[in-house]
Amino acid sequence: MRLAGAVVLVLLASAGASVAQSAAAQLYNQANRLYADGEYSSARDLYLQAASSGVRDPRLFYNLGNAYYKMGELGEAIVWYERARRLAPRDPDIRHNLRFANTMKVDSDPDQGDGVWQAIDAMFSYPTLNELCAAASALLLLLFGLGAARLLGRTSATTAWTVTAVTVACLLSVDGLWLATRLYRHGAIAEAVLIAPEAQARSGPDEGQTTVFAVHEGTKVRVERRQGEWLLVRLPNGLAGWLPSEVLTEI
């Protein structure tokens, strides 16, 4: 009975997820029609409803960025383009729109530095987390199959088997390290985008503290610490200051 109950719960959860995805798809399609008719605010609201259901789809996030851009909200547009880019880093439309939105900011991005390091970072970020997970699963399954075949006596420990097993194990190790590094980077580095037209960064978490620099809508910052309703942020050029959390949206 307990097993049957567990099976029923799994089936109900799966059915609930399917219903939620279907509802999100309907909202997405309705929003697309509104966007095509130039009703950007209404389209934005439906896209947000779909996103609030837990759907993580780069097309949804990309369209949200487009809707916000059409509404003149550059900061929110960049937020959603960045979220879409994290899910689909090689999508040319996402990359193009994000690059274009960044050119519209008051605060220009600093020089990215040496092209070699840019290439290394691009290669490091090339596969998505889902692709790295899929590769790890496939390699683990293959390694398990090789081991099972050897234990069951279906194959002998030939040179070819040994080379194949060692190669798969090495590839699995590299993929696992790559995935772990990416997950650490994703979890350890929090980033946010300024959504207010302008904000004054303070030397401490209080309006009475000294202003250390001003930032404008669309600027991306690294979040280093939170204290109450204030966030300690750092700009790409190294400057750090405190901003109220209400003027920022985390990516």
C-alpha positions in Angstrom: 0.0 0.0 0.0 2.8 2.4 0.8 4.5 1.7 -2.5 1.2 2.2 -4.3 0.7 5.5 -2.5 4.2 6.6 -3.5 3.6 5.7 -7.1 0.3 7.7 -7.0 2.2 10.7 -5.6 4.8 10.5 -8.3 2.1 10.3 -11.0 0.2 13.2 -9.5 3.4 15.3 -9.3 4.2 14.5 -13.0 0.6 15.3 -14.0 0.8 18.6 -12.0 4.1 19.5 -13.8 2.5 18.7 -17.2 -0.5 20.9 -16.4 1.8 23.7 -15.2 3.9 23.5 -18.4 0.8 23.5 -20.6 -0.6 26.6 -18.8 2.8 28.3 -19.2 2.8 27.5 -22.9 -0.6 29.0 -23.3 0.4 32.1 -21.5 3.6 32.3 -23.7 1.6 32.0 -26.9 -0.9 34.6 -25.8 1.9 36.9 -24.9 3.5 36.4 -28.3 0.3 37.5 -30.0 0.0 40.6 -27.8 3.7 41.4 -28.4 3.1 41.2 -32.2 0.1 43.6 -31.8 2.4 46.1 -30.0 0.8 45.6 -26.6 4.1 45.2 -24.9 3.0 45.8 -21.3 0.2 43.2 -21.5 2.7 40.8 -23.2 5.2 41.4 -20.4 2.6 40.6 -17.7 1.8 37.2 -19.4 5.4 36.4 -19.9 6.0 37.1 -16.2 3.1 34.8 -15.2 4.7 32.0 -17.3 8.1 32.6 -15.7 6.6 32.6 -12.2 5.3 29.1 -12.7 8.9 27.9 -12.6 9.5 27.6 -16.3 13.2 28.2 -17.2 13.3 28.6 -21.0 15.7 30.9 -22.8 13.0 31.8 -25.4 10.6 33.0 -22.6 13.4 35.0 -20.9 14.5 36.5 -24.3 11.0 37.6 -25.1 10.7 39.2 -21.7 13.8 41.1 -22.4 12.4 42.3 -25.7 9.1 43.4 -24.1 10.9 45.3 -21.4 13.1 47.0 -24.0 10.1 48.0 -26.0 8.7 49.5 -22.8 11.8 51.6 -22.3 13.0 49.7 -19.2 16.6 49.0 -20.2 17.7 47.6 -16.8 15.0 44.9 -16.7 15.6 44.1 -20.4 19.3 43.4 -19.6 18.3 41.3 -16.6 16.2 39.0 -18.7 18.7 38.9 -21.6 21.4 37.9 -19.1 19.1 35.2 -17.7 18.4 33.9 -21.2 22.1 34.0 -22.0 22.9 31.8 -19.0 20.5 29.1 -20.3 21.6 29.4 -24.0 25.0 31.1 -24.1 25.5 30.4 -27.9 22.2 31.7 -29.1 23.0 34.5 -31.6 19.8 36.5 -31.1 20.2 36.6 -27.3 23.9 37.6 -27.7 23.0 40.3 -30.3 20.2 41.8 -28.3 22.2 41.8 -25.0 25.2 43.4 -26.8 22.9 46.1 -28.3 21.2 46.8 -25.0 24.6 47.2 -23.3 25.5 49.9 -25.9 22.5 51.9 -24.8 23.7 52.2 -21.2 25.0 55.4 -19.7 27.9 53.5 -18.0 29.9 51.7 -20.7 31.4 48.4 -20.0 35.2 48.4 -19.4 37.7 46.9 -21.8 37.6 43.1 -21.5 41.4 43.0 -21.6 43.6 40.3 -23.3 41.9 38.5 -26.2 43.5 35.2 -25.1 41.7 35.3 -21.7 38.5 36.2 -23.5 38.9 33.1 -25.7 39.6 30.9 -22.7 36.6 32.3 -20.8 34.4 31.8 -23.9 35.6 28.2 -24.2 35.0 27.6 -20.5 31.4 28.9 -20.8 30.7 27.3 -24.1 28.7 24.2 -23.0 25.6 24.8 -20.9 25.2 23.2 -17.5 22.6 20.9 -18.9 25.0 19.8 -21.6 27.8 19.1 -19.1 25.3 17.1 -16.9 24.2 15.1 -20.0 27.8 14.3 -21.0 28.6 13.2 -17.4 25.5 10.9 -17.4 26.4 9.4 -20.7 30.1 8.8 -19.8 29.1 7.3 -16.4 26.6 5.0 -18.1 29.3 4.0 -20.6 31.8 3.3 -17.9 29.3 1.3 -16.0 28.5 -0.7 -19.1 32.2 -1.5 -19.7 32.6 -2.6 -16.1 29.5 -4.7 -16.2 30.5 -6.4 -19.4 33.9 -7.2 -17.8 32.4 -8.6 -14.6 29.9 -10.7 -16.4 32.6 -12.2 -18.6 31.2 -10.9 -21.8 34.6 -9.3 -22.6 38.2 -9.9 -21.6 40.6 -7.3 -20.2 42.2 -6.7 -23.6 44.3 -3.7 -24.4 41.4 -2.1 -26.3 39.0 -2.6 -23.4 41.6 -1.1 -21.0 42.3 1.9 -23.2 38.6 2.5 -23.7 37.8 2.3 -20.0 40.7 4.6 -19.0 39.8 7.1 -21.7 36.1 7.2 -20.6 37.2 7.5 -17.0 39.5 10.4 -17.8 36.8 12.2 -19.9 34.4 11.7 -17.0 36.9 13.2 -14.6 37.4 16.2 -16.8 33.7 16.7 -17.4 33.0 16.3 -13.6 35.7 18.9 -12.7 34.4 21.3 -15.4 30.8 20.9 -14.2 31.8 21.3 -10.5 33.8 24.5 -11.4 30.9 25.9 -13.4 28.4 25.2 -10.6 30.7 26.8 -8.0 31.1 29.8 -10.1 27.4 30.0 -10.7 26.6 29.7 -7.0 29.4 31.7 -5.5 29.2 34.7 -7.8 26.0 36.7 -7.5 25.4 39.4 -10.0 22.7 42.1 -10.3 21.6 44.8 -12.7 20.6 48.3 -11.7 17.0 48.9 -12.7 16.6 52.5 -11.4 17.6 55.4 -13.7 20.4 56.3 -11.4 21.7 55.4 -7.9 24.3 56.7 -5.5 26.6 54.0 -4.0 27.5 54.8 -0.4 30.6 54.0 1.7 28.3 52.2 4.2 24.8 50.7 4.3 23.0 53.9 5.2 21.7 57.0 3.3 23.8 59.2 5.5 27.1 57.7 4.4 29.4 59.3 1.9 28.7 58.9 -1.8 31.5 57.0 -3.5 30.2 56.7 -7.0 27.1 56.9 -9.1 25.7 54.2 -11.4 23.0 54.2 -14.0 20.4 51.9 -15.3 21.6 48.7 -16.9 24.9 48.5 -15.1 25.8 45.0 -14.0 27.5 44.6 -10.6 28.8 41.8 -8.5 27.0 41.3 -5.2 29.5 40.6 -2.4 27.5 41.1 0.8 24.0 41.8 2.1 23.1 43.8 5.2 19.5 44.5 5.8 18.1 46.2 2.7 21.5 47.1 1.4 23.9 45.3 -0.8 27.7 45.7 -1.1 28.4 45.6 -4.8 31.5 45.8 -6.9 31.8 47.3 -10.4 33.9 45.6 -13.1 36.6 48.3 -12.6 37.0 47.3 -9.0 35.1 50.1 -7.2 32.8 48.9 -4.4 30.0 50.6 -2.5 26.6 50.0 -0.9 23.3 50.2 -2.8 19.8 49.7 -1.6 18.5 46.4 -2.8 15.3 47.9 -4.2 17.3 49.5 -7.1 18.8 46.2 -8.1 17.5 42.9 -9.6 19.7 39.9 -9.2 20.3 37.8 -12.4 
